[in-house]
């Protein structure tokens, strides 16, 4: 959620191509994060996640 909000804020007032690149960079950072993996695992195991970079 933090990455999504930062992308939206950064993309205001810039050309669409630049905004899309900002979004893509945020996605690349998020998709490989330990917190993403922990969120998926916690959901699968029906437990609260243990966030590391919250």
mmCIF file of the N, C-alpha and C atoms, coordinates in Angstrom:
data_MODEL
# 
_entry.id   MODEL 
# 
loop_
_atom_site.group_PDB 
_atom_site.id 
_atom_site.type_symbol 
_atom_site.label_atom_id 
_atom_site.label_alt_id 
_atom_site.label_comp_id 
_atom_site.label_asym_id 
_atom_site.label_entity_id 
_atom_site.label_seq_id 
_atom_site.pdbx_PDB_ins_code 
_atom_site.Cartn_x 
_atom_site.Cartn_y 
_atom_site.Cartn_z 
_atom_site.occupancy 
_atom_site.B_iso_or_equiv 
_atom_site.pdbx_formal_charge 
_atom_site.auth_seq_id 
_atom_site.auth_comp_id 
_atom_site.auth_asym_id 
_atom_site.auth_atom_id 
_atom_site.pdbx_PDB_model_num 
ATOM 1   N N  . UNK A 1 1  ? 0.832  -1.174  0.000   1.00 0.00 ? 1  UNK A N  1 
ATOM 2   C CA . UNK A 1 1  ? 0.000  0.000   0.000   1.00 0.00 ? 1  UNK A CA 1 
ATOM 3   C C  . UNK A 1 1  ? 0.887  1.252   0.000   1.00 0.00 ? 1  UNK A C  1 
ATOM 4   N N  . UNK A 1 2  ? 1.965  1.185   0.747   1.00 0.00 ? 2  UNK A N  1 
ATOM 5   C CA . UNK A 1 2  ? 2.878  2.324   0.810   1.00 0.00 ? 2  UNK A CA 1 
ATOM 6   C C  . UNK A 1 2  ? 3.432  2.649   -0.578  1.00 0.00 ? 2  UNK A C  1 
ATOM 7   N N  . UNK A 1 3  ? 3.821  1.610   -1.321  1.00 0.00 ? 3  UNK A N  1 
ATOM 8   C CA . UNK A 1 3  ? 4.362  1.815   -2.667  1.00 0.00 ? 3  UNK A CA 1 
ATOM 9   C C  . UNK A 1 3  ? 3.296  2.393   -3.598  1.00 0.00 ? 3  UNK A C  1 
ATOM 10  N N  . UNK A 1 4  ? 2.083  1.921   -3.494  1.00 0.00 ? 4  UNK A N  1 
ATOM 11  C CA . UNK A 1 4  ? 1.007  2.417   -4.349  1.00 0.00 ? 4  UNK A CA 1 
ATOM 12  C C  . UNK A 1 4  ? 0.764  3.901   -4.101  1.00 0.00 ? 4  UNK A C  1 
ATOM 13  N N  . UNK A 1 5  ? 0.683  4.293   -2.850  1.00 0.00 ? 5  UNK A N  1 
ATOM 14  C CA . UNK A 1 5  ? 0.461  5.702   -2.519  1.00 0.00 ? 5  UNK A CA 1 
ATOM 15  C C  . UNK A 1 5  ? 1.624  6.574   -2.982  1.00 0.00 ? 5  UNK A C  1 
ATOM 16  N N  . UNK A 1 6  ? 2.845  6.097   -2.798  1.00 0.00 ? 6  UNK A N  1 
ATOM 17  C CA . UNK A 1 6  ? 4.013  6.863   -3.227  1.00 0.00 ? 6  UNK A CA 1 
ATOM 18  C C  . UNK A 1 6  ? 4.014  7.027   -4.750  1.00 0.00 ? 6  UNK A C  1 
ATOM 19  N N  . UNK A 1 7  ? 3.623  5.995   -5.474  1.00 0.00 ? 7  UNK A N  1 
ATOM 20  C CA . UNK A 1 7  ? 3.571  6.069   -6.938  1.00 0.00 ? 7  UNK A CA 1 
ATOM 21  C C  . UNK A 1 7  ? 2.539  7.089   -7.390  1.00 0.00 ? 7  UNK A C  1 
ATOM 22  N N  . UNK A 1 8  ? 1.397  7.074   -6.772  1.00 0.00 ? 8  UNK A N  1 
ATOM 23  C CA . UNK A 1 8  ? 0.340  8.018   -7.129  1.00 0.00 ? 8  UNK A CA 1 
ATOM 24  C C  . UNK A 1 8  ? 0.802  9.444   -6.862  1.00 0.00 ? 8  UNK A C  1 
ATOM 25  N N  . UNK A 1 9  ? 1.360  9.687   -5.697  1.00 0.00 ? 9  UNK A N  1 
ATOM 26  C CA . UNK A 1 9  ? 1.834  11.030  -5.359  1.00 0.00 ? 9  UNK A CA 1 
ATOM 27  C C  . UNK A 1 9  ? 2.924  11.499  -6.320  1.00 0.00 ? 9  UNK A C  1 
ATOM 28  N N  . UNK A 1 10 ? 3.866  10.622  -6.637  1.00 0.00 ? 10 UNK A N  1 
ATOM 29  C CA . UNK A 1 10 ? 4.981  10.985  -7.521  1.00 0.00 ? 10 UNK A CA 1 
ATOM 30  C C  . UNK A 1 10 ? 4.527  11.211  -8.953  1.00 0.00 ? 10 UNK A C  1 
ATOM 31  N N  . UNK A 1 11 ? 3.463  10.538  -9.364  1.00 0.00 ? 11 UNK A N  1 
ATOM 32  C CA . UNK A 1 11 ? 3.024  10.602  -10.754 1.00 0.00 ? 11 UNK A CA 1 
ATOM 33  C C  . UNK A 1 11 ? 2.100  11.785  -11.054 1.00 0.00 ? 11 UNK A C  1 
ATOM 34  N N  . UNK A 1 12 ? 1.662  12.493  -10.050 1.00 0.00 ? 12 UNK A N  1 
ATOM 35  C CA . UNK A 1 12 ? 0.777  13.633  -10.290 1.00 0.00 ? 12 UNK A CA 1 
ATOM 36  C C  . UNK A 1 12 ? 1.520  14.722  -11.062 1.00 0.00 ? 12 UNK A C  1 
ATOM 37  N N  . UNK A 1 13 ? 0.948  15.126  -12.170 1.00 0.00 ? 13 UNK A N  1 
ATOM 38  C CA . UNK A 1 13 ? 1.518  16.220  -12.935 1.00 0.00 ? 13 UNK A CA 1 
ATOM 39  C C  . UNK A 1 13 ? 2.661  15.853  -13.865 1.00 0.00 ? 13 UNK A C  1 
ATOM 40  N N  . UNK A 1 14 ? 2.944  14.571  -14.041 1.00 0.00 ? 14 UNK A N  1 
ATOM 41  C CA . UNK A 1 14 ? 4.001  14.172  -14.974 1.00 0.00 ? 14 UNK A CA 1 
ATOM 42  C C  . UNK A 1 14 ? 3.356  13.497  -16.184 1.00 0.00 ? 14 UNK A C  1 
ATOM 43  N N  . UNK A 1 15 ? 4.060  13.418  -17.294 1.00 0.00 ? 15 UNK A N  1 
ATOM 44  C CA . UNK A 1 15 ? 3.508  12.720  -18.472 1.00 0.00 ? 15 UNK A CA 1 
ATOM 45  C C  . UNK A 1 15 ? 3.178  11.258  -18.140 1.00 0.00 ? 15 UNK A C  1 
ATOM 46  N N  . UNK A 1 16 ? 2.191  10.716  -18.819 1.00 0.00 ? 16 UNK A N  1 
ATOM 47  C CA . UNK A 1 16 ? 1.713  9.359   -18.547 1.00 0.00 ? 16 UNK A CA 1 
ATOM 48  C C  . UNK A 1 16 ? 2.835  8.334   -18.640 1.00 0.00 ? 16 UNK A C  1 
ATOM 49  N N  . UNK A 1 17 ? 3.748  8.496   -19.578 1.00 0.00 ? 17 UNK A N  1 
ATOM 50  C CA . UNK A 1 17 ? 4.844  7.538   -19.718 1.00 0.00 ? 17 UNK A CA 1 
ATOM 51  C C  . UNK A 1 17 ? 5.714  7.515   -18.461 1.00 0.00 ? 17 UNK A C  1 
ATOM 52  N N  . UNK A 1 18 ? 5.983  8.697   -17.918 1.00 0.00 ? 18 UNK A N  1 
ATOM 53  C CA . UNK A 1 18 ? 6.785  8.784   -16.690 1.00 0.00 ? 18 UNK A CA 1 
ATOM 54  C C  . UNK A 1 18 ? 6.028  8.183   -15.504 1.00 0.00 ? 18 UNK A C  1 
ATOM 55  N N  . UNK A 1 19 ? 4.728  8.450   -15.441 1.00 0.00 ? 19 UNK A N  1 
ATOM 56  C CA . UNK A 1 19 ? 3.909  7.881   -14.375 1.00 0.00 ? 19 UNK A CA 1 
ATOM 57  C C  . UNK A 1 19 ? 3.871  6.366   -14.426 1.00 0.00 ? 19 UNK A C  1 
ATOM 58  N N  . UNK A 1 20 ? 3.779  5.834   -15.634 1.00 0.00 ? 20 UNK A N  1 
ATOM 59  C CA . UNK A 1 20 ? 3.761  4.382   -15.782 1.00 0.00 ? 20 UNK A CA 1 
ATOM 60  C C  . UNK A 1 20 ? 5.104  3.776   -15.358 1.00 0.00 ? 20 UNK A C  1 
ATOM 61  N N  . UNK A 1 21 ? 6.194  4.461   -15.651 1.00 0.00 ? 21 UNK A N  1 
ATOM 62  C CA . UNK A 1 21 ? 7.515  3.967   -15.232 1.00 0.00 ? 21 UNK A CA 1 
ATOM 63  C C  . UNK A 1 21 ? 7.635  3.993   -13.708 1.00 0.00 ? 21 UNK A C  1 
ATOM 64  N N  . UNK A 1 22 ? 7.112  5.028   -13.072 1.00 0.00 ? 22 UNK A N  1 
ATOM 65  C CA . UNK A 1 22 ? 7.115  5.092   -11.605 1.00 0.00 ? 22 UNK A CA 1 
ATOM 66  C C  . UNK A 1 22 ? 6.325  3.925   -11.017 1.00 0.00 ? 22 UNK A C  1 
ATOM 67  N N  . UNK A 1 23 ? 5.157  3.653   -11.599 1.00 0.00 ? 23 UNK A N  1 
ATOM 68  C CA . UNK A 1 23 ? 4.336  2.534   -11.133 1.00 0.00 ? 23 UNK A CA 1 
ATOM 69  C C  . UNK A 1 23 ? 5.064  1.208   -11.314 1.00 0.00 ? 23 UNK A C  1 
ATOM 70  N N  . UNK A 1 24 ? 5.707  1.040   -12.461 1.00 0.00 ? 24 UNK A N  1 
ATOM 71  C CA . UNK A 1 24 ? 6.404  -0.216  -12.738 1.00 0.00 ? 24 UNK A CA 1 
ATOM 72  C C  . UNK A 1 24 ? 7.563  -0.430  -11.762 1.00 0.00 ? 24 UNK A C  1 
ATOM 73  N N  . UNK A 1 25 ? 8.288  0.629   -11.453 1.00 0.00 ? 25 UNK A N  1 
ATOM 74  C CA . UNK A 1 25 ? 9.395  0.519   -10.498 1.00 0.00 ? 25 UNK A CA 1 
ATOM 75  C C  . UNK A 1 25 ? 8.869  0.135   -9.106  1.00 0.00 ? 25 UNK A C  1 
ATOM 76  N N  . UNK A 1 26 ? 7.770  0.718   -8.686  1.00 0.00 ? 26 UNK A N  1 
ATOM 77  C CA . UNK A 1 26 ? 7.174  0.366   -7.392  1.00 0.00 ? 26 UNK A CA 1 
ATOM 78  C C  . UNK A 1 26 ? 6.750  -1.100  -7.388  1.00 0.00 ? 26 UNK A C  1 
ATOM 79  N N  . UNK A 1 27 ? 6.181  -1.562  -8.489  1.00 0.00 ? 27 UNK A N  1 
ATOM 80  C CA . UNK A 1 27 ? 5.771  -2.963  -8.601  1.00 0.00 ? 27 UNK A CA 1 
ATOM 81  C C  . UNK A 1 27 ? 6.984  -3.889  -8.490  1.00 0.00 ? 27 UNK A C  1 
ATOM 82  N N  . UNK A 1 28 ? 8.079  -3.530  -9.193  1.00 0.00 ? 28 UNK A N  1 
ATOM 83  C CA . UNK A 1 28 ? 9.290  -4.366  -9.139  1.00 0.00 ? 28 UNK A CA 1 
ATOM 84  C C  . UNK A 1 28 ? 9.821  -4.476  -7.709  1.00 0.00 ? 28 UNK A C  1 
ATOM 85  N N  . UNK A 1 29 ? 9.774  -3.392  -6.975  1.00 0.00 ? 29 UNK A N  1 
ATOM 86  C CA . UNK A 1 29 ? 10.256 -3.420  -5.598  1.00 0.00 ? 29 UNK A CA 1 
ATOM 87  C C  . UNK A 1 29 ? 9.347  -4.254  -4.701  1.00 0.00 ? 29 UNK A C  1 
ATOM 88  N N  . UNK A 1 30 ? 8.060  -4.172  -4.945  1.00 0.00 ? 30 UNK A N  1 
ATOM 89  C CA . UNK A 1 30 ? 7.086  -4.862  -4.099  1.00 0.00 ? 30 UNK A CA 1 
ATOM 90  C C  . UNK A 1 30 ? 7.025  -6.355  -4.375  1.00 0.00 ? 30 UNK A C  1 
ATOM 91  N N  . UNK A 1 31 ? 7.063  -6.738  -5.623  1.00 0.00 ? 31 UNK A N  1 
ATOM 92  C CA . UNK A 1 31 ? 6.862  -8.138  -6.008  1.00 0.00 ? 31 UNK A CA 1 
ATOM 93  C C  . UNK A 1 31 ? 7.941  -9.061  -5.444  1.00 0.00 ? 31 UNK A C  1 
ATOM 94  N N  . UNK A 1 32 ? 9.122  -8.521  -5.198  1.00 0.00 ? 32 UNK A N  1 
ATOM 95  C CA . UNK A 1 32 ? 10.225 -9.340  -4.697  1.00 0.00 ? 32 UNK A CA 1 
ATOM 96  C C  . UNK A 1 32 ? 10.454 -9.180  -3.195  1.00 0.00 ? 32 UNK A C  1 
ATOM 97  N N  . UNK A 1 33 ? 9.590  -8.439  -2.502  1.00 0.00 ? 33 UNK A N  1 
ATOM 98  C CA . UNK A 1 33 ? 9.823  -8.155  -1.088  1.00 0.00 ? 33 UNK A CA 1 
ATOM 99  C C  . UNK A 1 33 ? 9.519  -9.358  -0.185  1.00 0.00 ? 33 UNK A C  1 
ATOM 100 N N  . UNK A 1 34 ? 10.200 -9.403  0.929   1.00 0.00 ? 34 UNK A N  1 
ATOM 101 C CA . UNK A 1 34 ? 9.951  -10.450 1.922   1.00 0.00 ? 34 UNK A CA 1 
ATOM 102 C C  . UNK A 1 34 ? 8.557  -10.286 2.525   1.00 0.00 ? 34 UNK A C  1 
ATOM 103 N N  . UNK A 1 35 ? 8.107  -9.046  2.667   1.00 0.00 ? 35 UNK A N  1 
ATOM 104 C CA . UNK A 1 35 ? 6.779  -8.828  3.228   1.00 0.00 ? 35 UNK A CA 1 
ATOM 105 C C  . UNK A 1 35 ? 5.685  -9.392  2.326   1.00 0.00 ? 35 UNK A C  1 
ATOM 106 N N  . UNK A 1 36 ? 5.861  -9.314  1.017   1.00 0.00 ? 36 UNK A N  1 
ATOM 107 C CA . UNK A 1 36 ? 4.875  -9.902  0.105   1.00 0.00 ? 36 UNK A CA 1 
ATOM 108 C C  . UNK A 1 36 ? 4.803  -11.407 0.311   1.00 0.00 ? 36 UNK A C  1 
ATOM 109 N N  . UNK A 1 37 ? 5.962  -12.046 0.356   1.00 0.00 ? 37 UNK A N  1 
ATOM 110 C CA . UNK A 1 37 ? 5.999  -13.493 0.568   1.00 0.00 ? 37 UNK A CA 1 
ATOM 111 C C  . UNK A 1 37 ? 5.388  -13.853 1.921   1.00 0.00 ? 37 UNK A C  1 
ATOM 112 N N  . UNK A 1 38 ? 5.682  -13.067 2.942   1.00 0.00 ? 38 UNK A N  1 
ATOM 113 C CA . UNK A 1 38 ? 5.125  -13.317 4.278   1.00 0.00 ? 38 UNK A CA 1 
ATOM 114 C C  . UNK A 1 38 ? 3.618  -13.143 4.274   1.00 0.00 ? 38 UNK A C  1 
ATOM 115 N N  . UNK A 1 39 ? 3.120  -12.132 3.569   1.00 0.00 ? 39 UNK A N  1 
ATOM 116 C CA . UNK A 1 39 ? 1.673  -11.920 3.500   1.00 0.00 ? 39 UNK A CA 1 
ATOM 117 C C  . UNK A 1 39 ? 0.957  -13.093 2.861   1.00 0.00 ? 39 UNK A C  1 
ATOM 118 N N  . UNK A 1 40 ? 1.510  -13.597 1.780   1.00 0.00 ? 40 UNK A N  1 
ATOM 119 C CA . UNK A 1 40 ? 0.913  -14.753 1.104   1.00 0.00 ? 40 UNK A CA 1 
ATOM 120 C C  . UNK A 1 40 ? 0.959  -15.984 2.005   1.00 0.00 ? 40 UNK A C  1 
ATOM 121 N N  . UNK A 1 41 ? 2.097  -16.215 2.638   1.00 0.00 ? 41 UNK A N  1 
ATOM 122 C CA . UNK A 1 41 ? 2.231  -17.384 3.511   1.00 0.00 ? 41 UNK A CA 1 
ATOM 123 C C  . UNK A 1 41 ? 1.295  -17.279 4.716   1.00 0.00 ? 41 UNK A C  1 
ATOM 124 N N  . UNK A 1 42 ? 1.208  -16.105 5.315   1.00 0.00 ? 42 UNK A N  1 
ATOM 125 C CA . UNK A 1 42 ? 0.324  -15.928 6.471   1.00 0.00 ? 42 UNK A CA 1 
ATOM 126 C C  . UNK A 1 42 ? -1.134 -16.146 6.070   1.00 0.00 ? 42 UNK A C  1 
ATOM 127 N N  . UNK A 1 43 ? -1.522 -15.643 4.916   1.00 0.00 ? 43 UNK A N  1 
ATOM 128 C CA . UNK A 1 43 ? -2.883 -15.847 4.439   1.00 0.00 ? 43 UNK A CA 1 
ATOM 129 C C  . UNK A 1 43 ? -3.165 -17.329 4.243   1.00 0.00 ? 43 UNK A C  1 
ATOM 130 N N  . UNK A 1 44 ? -2.229 -18.030 3.621   1.00 0.00 ? 44 UNK A N  1 
ATOM 131 C CA . UNK A 1 44 ? -2.383 -19.460 3.370   1.00 0.00 ? 44 UNK A CA 1 
ATOM 132 C C  . UNK A 1 44 ? -2.501 -20.238 4.678   1.00 0.00 ? 44 UNK A C  1 
ATOM 133 N N  . UNK A 1 45 ? -1.712 -19.834 5.672   1.00 0.00 ? 45 UNK A N  1 
ATOM 134 C CA . UNK A 1 45 ? -1.706 -20.512 6.971   1.00 0.00 ? 45 UNK A CA 1 
ATOM 135 C C  . UNK A 1 45 ? -2.763 -19.971 7.930   1.00 0.00 ? 45 UNK A C  1 
ATOM 136 N N  . UNK A 1 46 ? -3.557 -18.998 7.472   1.00 0.00 ? 46 UNK A N  1 
ATOM 137 C CA . UNK A 1 46 ? -4.629 -18.401 8.280   1.00 0.00 ? 46 UNK A CA 1 
ATOM 138 C C  . UNK A 1 46 ? -4.103 -17.869 9.619   1.00 0.00 ? 46 UNK A C  1 
ATOM 139 N N  . UNK A 1 47 ? -3.057 -17.037 9.506   1.00 0.00 ? 47 UNK A N  1 
ATOM 140 C CA . UNK A 1 47 ? -2.483 -16.421 10.695  1.00 0.00 ? 47 UNK A CA 1 
ATOM 141 C C  . UNK A 1 47 ? -2.157 -14.964 10.380  1.00 0.00 ? 47 UNK A C  1 
ATOM 142 N N  . UNK A 1 48 ? -1.887 -14.207 11.425  1.00 0.00 ? 48 UNK A N  1 
ATOM 143 C CA . UNK A 1 48 ? -1.501 -12.810 11.228  1.00 0.00 ? 48 UNK A CA 1 
ATOM 144 C C  . UNK A 1 48 ? -0.076 -12.748 10.669  1.00 0.00 ? 48 UNK A C  1 
ATOM 145 N N  . UNK A 1 49 ? 0.170  -11.862 9.716   1.00 0.00 ? 49 UNK A N  1 
ATOM 146 C CA . UNK A 1 49 ? 1.524  -11.750 9.157   1.00 0.00 ? 49 UNK A CA 1 
ATOM 147 C C  . UNK A 1 49 ? 2.505  -11.115 10.144  1.00 0.00 ? 49 UNK A C  1 
ATOM 148 N N  . UNK A 1 50 ? 3.741  -11.466 10.005  1.00 0.00 ? 50 UNK A N  1 
ATOM 149 C CA . UNK A 1 50 ? 4.831  -10.885 10.792  1.00 0.00 ? 50 UNK A CA 1 
ATOM 150 C C  . UNK A 1 50 ? 5.620  -9.971  9.854   1.00 0.00 ? 50 UNK A C  1 
ATOM 151 N N  . UNK A 1 51 ? 5.189  -8.716  9.718   1.00 0.00 ? 51 UNK A N  1 
ATOM 152 C CA . UNK A 1 51 ? 5.831  -7.788  8.789   1.00 0.00 ? 51 UNK A CA 1 
ATOM 153 C C  . UNK A 1 51 ? 7.218  -7.417  9.255   1.00 0.00 ? 51 UNK A C  1 
ATOM 154 N N  . UNK A 1 52 ? 8.155  -7.297  8.332   1.00 0.00 ? 52 UNK A N  1 
ATOM 155 C CA . UNK A 1 52 ? 9.527  -6.901  8.639   1.00 0.00 ? 52 UNK A CA 1 
ATOM 156 C C  . UNK A 1 52 ? 9.769  -5.433  8.305   1.00 0.00 ? 52 UNK A C  1 
ATOM 157 N N  . UNK A 1 53 ? 9.158  -4.940  7.248   1.00 0.00 ? 53 UNK A N  1 
ATOM 158 C CA . UNK A 1 53 ? 9.377  -3.547  6.823   1.00 0.00 ? 53 UNK A CA 1 
ATOM 159 C C  . UNK A 1 53 ? 8.119  -2.716  6.926   1.00 0.00 ? 53 UNK A C  1 
ATOM 160 N N  . UNK A 1 54 ? 7.280  -3.006  7.867   1.00 0.00 ? 54 UNK A N  1 
ATOM 161 C CA . UNK A 1 54 ? 6.000  -2.299  7.996   1.00 0.00 ? 54 UNK A CA 1 
ATOM 162 C C  . UNK A 1 54 ? 6.149  -0.882  8.463   1.00 0.00 ? 54 UNK A C  1 
# 
